Amino acid sequence: MPAIQLTPAQRKEKRSEAHHLAPVVMIGADGLTPAVVKETDAALNAHGLIKVRVFSDDRAGRESIFASLCGELDAAPIQHIGKLLVIWRPMPEKEAAERDENAKGGPRIVKIVKFSKSGNHRPQMKKLRVLGNERVAQGGEIKRAKRRITSVKKQAQD
């Protein structure tokens, strides 16, 4: 697959985003192995923009690794500076979990965090099970949802 082509302005923006990143993939003496390609693919799926460190003194070897990684993974080469390679690929869309109509009001687990009044103690955390007809109030209390008040005219129509 060919690498993604970016304009110089887009590449500059990606370089600025990648400045603070740490390398997530390291390529050692064995070079570009299938395991490294698989790990790089997983990192691109998770992060989109990654740095790769190549532990090799051969500049031509690093350039070939850079080109082959971008070509195999359908990614855009952003920057090659020293032993660091910056690669970008758009993150795939995450599939939304399909929910049934009946599952809307089902029980769910809610984590309630109460911070201490003085900053010296750890916050207290509780996990509560909230049913479909309940809600969490301001103080972390569980209250039943109130019935919706309808007008007298609407009650007469029903």
LINRABEL-V110334 format. One record per pair of residues at least 12 apart in sequence whose ideal C-beta (glycine too) atoms are under 10 Angstrom apart, sorted by the first residue. I is the first residue (numbers start at 1). J is the second residue. D is the distance in whole Angstrom. If there is no record, write none. Layout:
BEGIN
{{I | J | D} {I | J | D}}
END
This chain:
BEGIN
{{1 | 70 | 9} {1 | 71 | 7} {1 | 72 | 7} {1 | 73 | 8} {1 | 74 | 4} {1 | 75 | 9} {2 | 70 | 9} {2 | 71 | 7} {2 | 74 | 7} {3 | 66 | 10} {3 | 67 | 8} {3 | 68 | 10} {3 | 69 | 9} {3 | 70 | 4} {3 | 71 | 6} {3 | 72 | 9} {3 | 73 | 9} {3 | 74 | 7} {3 | 75 | 6} {3 | 76 | 6} {3 | 77 | 6} {3 | 87 | 9} {3 | 89 | 9} {4 | 70 | 8} {4 | 73 | 10} {4 | 74 | 7} {4 | 75 | 6} {4 | 76 | 4} {4 | 77 | 9} {4 | 87 | 10} {4 | 88 | 8} {4 | 89 | 7} {4 | 90 | 8} {5 | 76 | 7} {5 | 77 | 10} {6 | 76 | 5} {6 | 77 | 9} {6 | 78 | 8} {6 | 88 | 8} {10 | 76 | 8} {10 | 78 | 9} {10 | 88 | 9} {11 | 76 | 8} {11 | 77 | 9} {11 | 78 | 6} {11 | 79 | 8} {11 | 86 | 9} {11 | 88 | 9} {12 | 78 | 9} {12 | 79 | 10} {13 | 78 | 10} {13 | 88 | 10} {14 | 48 | 10} {14 | 49 | 6} {14 | 76 | 8} {14 | 78 | 5} {14 | 79 | 8} {14 | 86 | 7} {14 | 87 | 9} {14 | 88 | 5} {15 | 49 | 10} {15 | 78 | 6} {15 | 79 | 5} {15 | 81 | 9} {15 | 86 | 7} {15 | 88 | 10} {17 | 48 | 9} {17 | 49 | 6} {17 | 78 | 9} {17 | 86 | 9} {17 | 88 | 9} {18 | 49 | 5} {18 | 50 | 8} {18 | 51 | 6} {18 | 78 | 6} {18 | 79 | 7} {18 | 84 | 9} {18 | 86 | 5} {18 | 87 | 9} {18 | 88 | 8} {19 | 51 | 10} {19 | 79 | 10} {19 | 86 | 9} {21 | 47 | 8} {21 | 49 | 7} {21 | 50 | 7} {21 | 51 | 5} {21 | 84 | 10} {21 | 86 | 8} {22 | 50 | 10} {22 | 51 | 7} {22 | 53 | 9} {23 | 43 | 10} {23 | 50 | 8} {23 | 51 | 4} {23 | 52 | 6} {23 | 53 | 4} {23 | 54 | 9} {23 | 83 | 9} {23 | 84 | 7} {23 | 85 | 9} {23 | 86 | 10} {24 | 39 | 9} {24 | 40 | 9} {24 | 42 | 10} {24 | 43 | 5} {24 | 44 | 10} {24 | 46 | 9} {24 | 47 | 7} {24 | 50 | 5} {24 | 51 | 7} {24 | 52 | 8} {24 | 53 | 9} {25 | 37 | 10} {25 | 39 | 6} {25 | 40 | 5} {25 | 41 | 10} {25 | 42 | 9} {25 | 43 | 6} {25 | 44 | 9} {25 | 50 | 7} {25 | 51 | 8} {25 | 52 | 5} {25 | 53 | 7} {25 | 54 | 9} {25 | 69 | 9} {25 | 85 | 9} {25 | 87 | 9} {26 | 39 | 9} {26 | 52 | 8} {26 | 53 | 5} {26 | 54 | 8} {26 | 55 | 7} {26 | 83 | 10} {27 | 39 | 10} {27 | 40 | 9} {27 | 52 | 6} {27 | 53 | 7} {27 | 54 | 5} {27 | 55 | 7} {27 | 56 | 7} {27 | 61 | 10} {27 | 62 | 9} {27 | 65 | 6} {27 | 69 | 9} {27 | 83 | 9} {27 | 85 | 9} {28 | 53 | 10} {28 | 54 | 9} {28 | 55 | 5} {28 | 56 | 8} {29 | 55 | 7} {29 | 56 | 8} {31 | 54 | 9} {31 | 56 | 8} {31 | 58 | 10} {31 | 61 | 7} {31 | 64 | 9} {31 | 65 | 7} {31 | 68 | 10} {32 | 54 | 9} {32 | 61 | 9} {32 | 64 | 8} {32 | 65 | 5} {32 | 66 | 10} {32 | 68 | 6} {32 | 69 | 7} {32 | 72 | 9} {34 | 72 | 10} {36 | 52 | 9} {36 | 54 | 10} {36 | 65 | 9} {36 | 69 | 8} {37 | 68 | 9} {37 | 69 | 7} {37 | 72 | 6} {37 | 73 | 7} {38 | 73 | 10} {39 | 52 | 10} {40 | 52 | 7} {40 | 69 | 6} {40 | 70 | 10} {40 | 72 | 9} {40 | 73 | 6} {40 | 75 | 8} {40 | 85 | 10} {40 | 87 | 7} {40 | 89 | 10} {41 | 69 | 9} {41 | 72 | 8} {41 | 73 | 5} {41 | 74 | 10} {41 | 75 | 9} {41 | 89 | 9} {43 | 73 | 10} {43 | 87 | 9} {43 | 89 | 10} {44 | 69 | 10} {44 | 73 | 6} {44 | 74 | 9} {44 | 75 | 6} {44 | 87 | 7} {44 | 88 | 8} {44 | 89 | 5} {44 | 90 | 9} {44 | 91 | 8} {44 | 92 | 9} {45 | 73 | 10} {45 | 89 | 8} {45 | 91 | 7} {45 | 92 | 6} {46 | 91 | 8} {47 | 87 | 10} {47 | 88 | 9} {47 | 89 | 9} {47 | 91 | 8} {48 | 75 | 10} {48 | 87 | 10} {48 | 88 | 6} {48 | 89 | 6} {48 | 90 | 7} {48 | 91 | 4} {48 | 92 | 9} {49 | 75 | 10} {49 | 76 | 10} {49 | 78 | 8} {49 | 86 | 7} {49 | 87 | 8} {49 | 88 | 5} {49 | 89 | 8} {49 | 90 | 10} {49 | 91 | 9} {50 | 75 | 9} {50 | 78 | 10} {50 | 85 | 9} {50 | 86 | 7} {50 | 87 | 6} {50 | 88 | 8} {50 | 89 | 9} {51 | 78 | 9} {51 | 79 | 9} {51 | 84 | 6} {51 | 85 | 7} {51 | 86 | 6} {51 | 87 | 8} {52 | 65 | 8} {52 | 66 | 8} {52 | 69 | 7} {52 | 80 | 10} {52 | 83 | 9} {52 | 84 | 7} {52 | 85 | 4} {52 | 86 | 8} {52 | 87 | 6} {53 | 82 | 9} {53 | 83 | 6} {53 | 84 | 6} {53 | 85 | 8} {54 | 66 | 8} {54 | 69 | 10} {54 | 80 | 9} {54 | 82 | 9} {54 | 83 | 5} {54 | 84 | 8} {54 | 85 | 6} {55 | 83 | 7} {56 | 83 | 7} {57 | 83 | 9} {59 | 80 | 9} {59 | 82 | 9} {59 | 83 | 9} {62 | 80 | 7} {62 | 82 | 9} {62 | 83 | 7} {62 | 84 | 9} {62 | 85 | 7} {63 | 77 | 10} {63 | 80 | 7} {63 | 85 | 9} {65 | 80 | 9} {65 | 85 | 7} {66 | 78 | 10} {66 | 79 | 9} {66 | 80 | 5} {66 | 85 | 5} {66 | 86 | 9} {66 | 87 | 8} {67 | 80 | 9} {69 | 85 | 7} {69 | 87 | 6} {70 | 85 | 9} {70 | 87 | 6} {70 | 88 | 9} {70 | 89 | 9} {73 | 87 | 8} {73 | 89 | 6} {74 | 89 | 7} {74 | 90 | 10} {75 | 87 | 5} {75 | 88 | 6} {75 | 89 | 4} {75 | 90 | 9} {76 | 88 | 5} {76 | 89 | 7} {76 | 90 | 9} {102 | 132 | 10} {103 | 132 | 9} {104 | 132 | 7} {105 | 131 | 8} {105 | 132 | 3} {105 | 133 | 7} {105 | 134 | 10} {105 | 145 | 10} {106 | 130 | 10} {106 | 131 | 8} {106 | 132 | 6} {107 | 129 | 5} {107 | 130 | 7} {107 | 131 | 5} {107 | 132 | 7} {107 | 134 | 9} {108 | 128 | 10} {108 | 129 | 8} {108 | 130 | 6} {108 | 131 | 8} {108 | 132 | 8} {108 | 134 | 10} {109 | 127 | 6} {109 | 128 | 7} {109 | 129 | 6} {109 | 130 | 8} {110 | 126 | 9} {110 | 127 | 7} {110 | 128 | 5} {110 | 129 | 8} {110 | 130 | 5} {110 | 134 | 10} {110 | 135 | 10} {110 | 136 | 6} {110 | 140 | 9} {110 | 142 | 9} {111 | 125 | 6} {111 | 126 | 7} {111 | 127 | 5} {111 | 128 | 8} {112 | 124 | 9} {112 | 125 | 7} {112 | 126 | 5} {112 | 127 | 8} {112 | 128 | 6} {112 | 130 | 10} {112 | 136 | 7} {112 | 139 | 9} {112 | 140 | 4} {112 | 141 | 9} {112 | 142 | 10} {113 | 125 | 5} {113 | 126 | 8} {113 | 140 | 9} {114 | 126 | 8} {114 | 139 | 9} {114 | 140 | 6} {124 | 140 | 9} {126 | 140 | 7} {128 | 140 | 8} {128 | 141 | 10} {128 | 142 | 6} {129 | 142 | 9} {130 | 142 | 6} {130 | 143 | 10} {131 | 144 | 9} {131 | 145 | 9} {132 | 145 | 8} {133 | 145 | 5} {133 | 146 | 10} {133 | 147 | 10}}
END
